[in-house]
Amino acid sequence: MDLRKLLFLLLLVFISLMEMLFKKIAASILSFLGYSDPQSNSKAELQRTVTSPRIRLKDGRYLAYRERGVPMNKSIHRIILVHGINSSKDKDFLATQEILEEMRIYMLQFDRAGYGESYQNPKRSLDSEASDIEELADQLQIGSKFYLISVSAGSYPAWNCLRRIPHRLTGVAFVVPIVNYKWNSLPHDLIKNDHANKLWRLVIWLARYAPGLLYSFFTQKSNGVLSGNPSLFSKKDIEVAKNANRLEVFDPKLYPKQSDFESLLQDFTLAYGKWDFDPLEFGNPFTENESSVHIWQGCEDKIVPCHLQRYVSKRLPWIHYHEVGDGGHALWHVGPVGEDILRSLLLGQDPYSPTI
């Protein structure tokens, strides 16, 4: 790296750290003088204006949810959908209401901790994310078993569910799941020249030590790494988004305000940080083929490299692997691929075969 660029980066980090320090000092002074924290006020206001139904978890937090498809008592298939980073229950995933009704699907979408209208979880962990899913299923009484579909970084709670509660799962679909570069079983030769590996390491460092700087980086319209820049998505993704009026996914203006950014960073560092398990060492939890697990990957995905997903599928041959030739990281859009994901998981119809 050029010396001037390095010095400039270090200067930005120093400024960000000083900004954090001054904010903490200011907050302490305001608290001493009897003034409340404006961020806590905004959270309280959020709690007063909640419009979605919610459940109260055992630890006192509230989890907001949204129901789609047919009523639960008229459904054949019951699905919990786990959204990724910087998303929410309010985005339509995979299929239209008409398709859900045709297939008699009850789909339960929820705001993960700190997103939308759900409370933050200061003790967020791999286990807490999976526990939230199980508790949601129990409180809404969707049955002893259900399907689970995860999108992008929503895969880390799903992997933990597969590890902790396979007896509750009728089937699992991982849609463009992240591959954590810190998994112990990933060969060094596979990732040593992967630029994304270096990028995520830098981003995680910034998330921990210079979040203000990362927030500015995250919301820059010209940024092609973490913002909603369409350069991250394939031509097919953008075409599907246009047809579904979903171009808001590319709009950085809709990213969280800085007061809500802490939860997103917390989620990000957990998704790409050190896990206490390695999915690549999993054995098939469904030895009687009573349930199936699927991974869906786009060949043109610029966030999760295709070659990594292919390696995962080779390590876990009991998982059904599907590649979409012209797909990118937005396979979860409402559209033809979304319907194929549902039909494959629920009905065993596999229009895509792996291209290894």
C-alpha positions in Angstrom: 0.0 0.0 0.0 1.2 3.5 -0.8 2.7 5.2 2.3 0.5 8.3 1.8 -2.6 6.2 1.6 -1.6 4.3 4.7 -0.9 7.5 6.7 -4.3 8.9 5.5 -6.1 5.7 6.7 -4.3 5.9 10.1 -5.3 9.5 10.4 -9.0 8.7 9.7 -8.9 5.9 12.3 -7.3 8.3 14.9 -10.0 10.9 14.2 -12.7 8.3 14.5 -11.3 7.0 17.8 -11.2 10.6 19.2 -14.8 11.1 18.0 -15.9 8.1 20.0 -14.0 9.3 23.1 -15.5 12.8 22.9 -19.0 11.3 22.5 -18.5 9.1 25.6 -17.3 12.1 27.6 -20.2 14.3 26.4 -22.7 11.6 27.2 -21.3 11.3 30.8 -21.5 15.1 31.3 -25.0 15.2 30.0 -26.0 12.3 32.2 -24.5 14.1 35.2 -26.4 17.3 34.4 -29.6 15.3 34.2 -30.1 15.3 30.4 -31.2 12.0 28.8 -29.4 10.3 26.0 -30.9 11.2 22.6 -30.3 7.7 21.3 -32.3 6.2 24.2 -35.1 8.7 23.4 -35.2 7.6 19.8 -35.4 4.0 21.0 -38.2 4.9 23.4 -40.0 6.7 20.6 -39.6 3.6 18.4 -41.2 1.4 21.1 -44.1 3.8 21.3 -44.8 3.8 17.6 -44.5 0.0 16.9 -47.1 -1.1 14.3 -46.1 -4.8 13.9 -47.2 -7.7 16.2 -44.4 -8.8 18.6 -43.6 -11.5 21.1 -41.8 -11.0 24.4 -38.8 -13.3 24.8 -37.7 -14.9 28.0 -35.0 -12.2 28.5 -37.6 -9.4 28.2 -36.7 -8.3 24.7 -39.4 -7.9 22.0 -39.3 -9.6 18.6 -41.4 -8.2 15.8 -42.8 -10.4 13.1 -44.9 -10.5 10.0 -47.0 -13.2 8.5 -47.4 -13.9 4.8 -49.1 -16.5 2.7 -52.1 -18.4 3.9 -53.4 -18.5 7.5 -51.4 -21.0 9.6 -54.4 -23.3 10.1 -54.9 -23.6 6.4 -51.2 -24.1 5.5 -49.4 -27.3 4.3 -45.9 -25.8 4.7 -44.8 -23.5 7.5 -41.6 -21.5 7.0 -39.5 -19.2 9.2 -37.4 -16.9 7.1 -34.2 -15.4 8.5 -33.1 -12.1 6.9 -29.5 -11.0 6.4 -27.5 -7.9 7.4 -29.2 -4.6 6.8 -32.6 -6.1 6.0 -35.9 -6.7 7.8 -39.1 -8.6 7.9 -40.8 -6.0 5.7 -39.0 -6.9 2.5 -40.8 -9.5 0.4 -38.7 -12.6 -0.1 -38.8 -15.3 -2.8 -42.4 -15.3 -4.0 -45.5 -13.3 -4.4 -48.6 -13.7 -2.3 -50.3 -15.5 -5.1 -47.5 -18.2 -5.2 -47.6 -18.6 -1.4 -51.3 -19.1 -1.6 -51.1 -21.6 -4.5 -48.5 -23.7 -2.5 -50.4 -23.2 0.7 -47.4 -21.7 2.5 -47.5 -19.9 5.8 -44.3 -17.7 5.9 -43.2 -16.1 9.1 -40.7 -13.3 8.7 -39.2 -11.5 11.7 -36.9 -8.7 12.6 -33.7 -10.1 14.1 -32.4 -8.5 17.2 -31.7 -4.8 16.7 -33.5 -4.6 13.3 -36.8 -3.0 12.4 -39.1 -3.0 15.4 -37.2 -5.7 17.4 -35.2 -4.8 20.5 -31.4 -4.9 20.4 -29.6 -7.7 22.3 -26.5 -6.5 24.1 -25.6 -10.1 24.7 -26.1 -11.2 21.1 -24.4 -14.5 20.2 -24.6 -17.4 17.8 -26.7 -19.2 20.4 -29.0 -16.3 21.1 -29.9 -15.8 17.4 -30.9 -19.5 17.1 -32.7 -19.3 20.4 -34.8 -16.4 19.2 -35.9 -18.5 16.2 -37.0 -21.4 18.4 -38.8 -19.2 20.9 -40.6 -17.4 18.1 -41.8 -20.8 16.7 -42.9 -21.9 20.1 -44.8 -18.8 21.1 -46.6 -18.6 17.8 -47.3 -22.3 18.0 -46.4 -23.1 14.4 -45.8 -26.7 15.2 -43.2 -29.1 16.4 -41.4 -28.9 13.1 -41.0 -26.1 10.5 -38.9 -25.2 7.4 -36.1 -22.6 7.8 -34.9 -20.4 4.9 -31.9 -18.1 5.6 -30.6 -15.3 3.4 -27.0 -14.2 3.2 -25.7 -13.5 6.7 -28.9 -14.9 8.1 -27.2 -18.2 7.5 -25.2 -18.1 10.8 -28.4 -18.4 12.9 -29.6 -21.2 10.5 -26.3 -23.1 10.8 -26.6 -23.0 14.6 -30.3 -24.2 14.4 -29.1 -27.1 12.2 -26.5 -27.9 14.9 -28.8 -27.3 18.0 -32.3 -28.2 17.0 -32.3 -30.5 13.8 -35.3 -32.3 15.3 -37.4 -29.2 14.8 -36.5 -28.7 11.2 -38.5 -30.2 8.3 -36.0 -28.7 5.9 -33.4 -25.9 5.5 -32.5 -23.7 2.5 -29.4 -21.5 2.6 -29.8 -18.8 0.0 -26.4 -17.2 -0.9 -25.1 -18.0 2.6 -22.0 -16.3 3.7 -18.8 -18.3 4.0 -16.8 -17.3 7.1 -13.1 -17.0 6.4 -12.4 -18.0 10.0 -13.8 -21.5 9.6 -11.0 -23.7 10.7 -11.5 -26.2 7.8 -11.2 -23.7 5.0 -7.8 -24.5 3.3 -5.4 -21.6 3.3 -4.6 -22.1 -0.4 -8.3 -21.5 -1.1 -8.5 -18.1 0.5 -5.0 -16.7 0.5 -5.5 -14.8 -2.8 -9.1 -13.9 -2.1 -9.4 -10.1 -1.9 -12.7 -10.4 0.0 -10.8 -12.2 2.8 -8.6 -9.1 3.3 -11.5 -6.8 3.0 -13.6 -8.5 5.7 -10.7 -8.5 8.1 -10.3 -4.8 7.6 -14.0 -4.1 8.0 -14.3 -6.2 11.2 -11.3 -4.3 12.6 -13.0 -1.0 11.8 -16.3 -2.2 13.2 -14.6 -2.9 16.5 -12.3 0.1 16.8 -13.5 2.8 14.4 -17.3 2.3 13.8 -17.8 6.0 12.9 -15.3 5.7 10.1 -16.9 2.4 8.9 -20.4 4.0 9.0 -19.2 6.8 6.7 -17.6 4.2 4.4 -20.8 2.1 4.5 -23.1 4.8 3.4 -21.0 6.4 0.6 -23.0 6.1 -2.6 -19.9 5.6 -4.6 -18.7 2.8 -2.4 -18.9 -0.6 -4.3 -18.2 -2.8 -1.3 -20.7 -2.3 1.5 -23.2 0.2 0.3 -26.2 -0.5 -1.9 -24.2 0.0 -5.1 -25.7 -2.0 -7.9 -22.2 -3.0 -8.9 -22.5 -5.7 -6.2 -25.4 -7.3 -8.1 -25.6 -9.2 -11.4 -27.5 -7.8 -14.4 -30.1 -10.5 -13.8 -30.5 -9.4 -10.2 -31.1 -5.8 -11.2 -33.6 -6.8 -13.9 -35.6 -8.9 -11.4 -35.5 -6.0 -8.9 -36.8 -3.6 -11.5 -39.7 -6.0 -12.3 -40.5 -6.4 -8.7 -40.2 -2.7 -7.8 -37.4 -3.6 -5.4 -34.7 -1.1 -6.4 -34.8 0.3 -2.9 -32.3 -2.5 -2.0 -29.7 -0.5 -3.9 -30.4 2.8 -2.2 -27.7 3.8 0.4 -30.1 6.5 1.7 -32.2 3.7 3.3 -29.3 2.3 5.3 -29.6 2.7 9.1 -29.1 6.0 10.8 -25.9 6.2 12.8 -27.8 5.9 16.0 -29.0 2.4 14.9 -25.8 1.4 13.3 -24.4 -0.2 16.4 -26.7 -3.3 16.1 -25.7 -3.7 12.5 -22.0 -3.7 13.3 -22.6 -6.1 16.2 -24.4 -8.5 13.7 -21.6 -8.1 11.2 -18.8 -8.9 13.6 -20.6 -11.9 14.9 -21.4 -13.2 11.4 -17.7 -12.9 10.3 -16.0 -13.4 13.6 -14.7 -16.5 15.4 -17.4 -19.2 15.8 -17.4 -21.9 18.4 -18.2 -24.5 15.7 -17.2 -25.2 12.1 -20.1 -26.0 9.7 -17.7 -27.8 7.4 -17.3 -30.5 10.1 -21.0 -31.2 10.3 -22.3 -34.7 9.7 -25.8 -35.3 8.2 -28.2 -34.8 11.0 -31.0 -36.4 9.0 -29.7 -39.9 8.7 -33.1 -41.2 7.6 -33.5 -38.5 5.0 -36.5 -37.2 6.9 -35.5 -33.7 6.0 -33.4 -32.0 3.3 -30.9 -29.2 3.3 -30.1 -27.0 0.3 -27.6 -24.3 -0.7 -28.4 -21.8 -3.5 -25.6 -19.9 -5.0 -25.3 -17.4 -7.9 -22.3 -17.8 -10.2 -22.0 -14.1 -10.5 -22.2 -13.4 -6.8 -19.7 -10.6 -6.0 -20.1 -10.9 -2.2 -19.8 -14.6 -1.7 -17.3 -16.1 -4.2 -18.7 -19.0 -6.0 -15.6 -21.2 -5.6 -16.0 -21.0 -1.8 -19.6 -22.3 -2.0 -18.5 -25.1 -4.3 -15.9 -26.2 -1.7 -18.6 -26.2 1.0 -20.8 -28.4 -1.1 -18.0 -30.8 -1.7 -17.2 -31.0 2.1 -20.9 -31.5 2.8 -22.2 -33.9 0.1 -25.5 -34.5 2.0 -26.5 -30.9 1.2 -28.3 -30.4 -2.2 -26.3 -27.7 -4.0 -27.8 -25.5 -6.7 -26.1 -22.9 -8.9 -27.8 -20.2 -10.9 -25.6 -19.3 -13.9 -26.6 -15.6 -14.2 -27.5 -15.1 -10.5 -25.7 -12.8 -8.1 -26.2 -12.1 -4.4 -29.9 -11.2 -4.7 -31.4 -14.6 -5.4 -33.9 -13.9 -2.6 -35.8 -11.4 -4.7 -39.4 -12.1 -5.6 -39.1 -13.8 -9.0 -38.5 -17.1 -10.9 -35.5 -18.2 -8.8 -37.4 -17.5 -5.6 -40.2 -19.8 -6.7 -37.7 -22.5 -7.7 -36.1 -22.3 -4.2 -39.5 -22.9 -2.6 -40.5 -25.7 -5.0 -37.1 -27.4 -4.5 -37.3 -27.3 -0.7 -41.0 -28.1 -0.3 -41.8 -30.4 -3.2 -38.4 -31.8 -4.2 -38.5 -30.2 -7.7 -34.9 -29.4 -8.6 -34.6 -27.3 -11.8 -31.0 -26.4 -11.1 -28.2 -28.9 -10.9 -24.7 -28.0 -9.6 -22.1 -26.8 -12.1 -18.9 -27.9 -10.4 
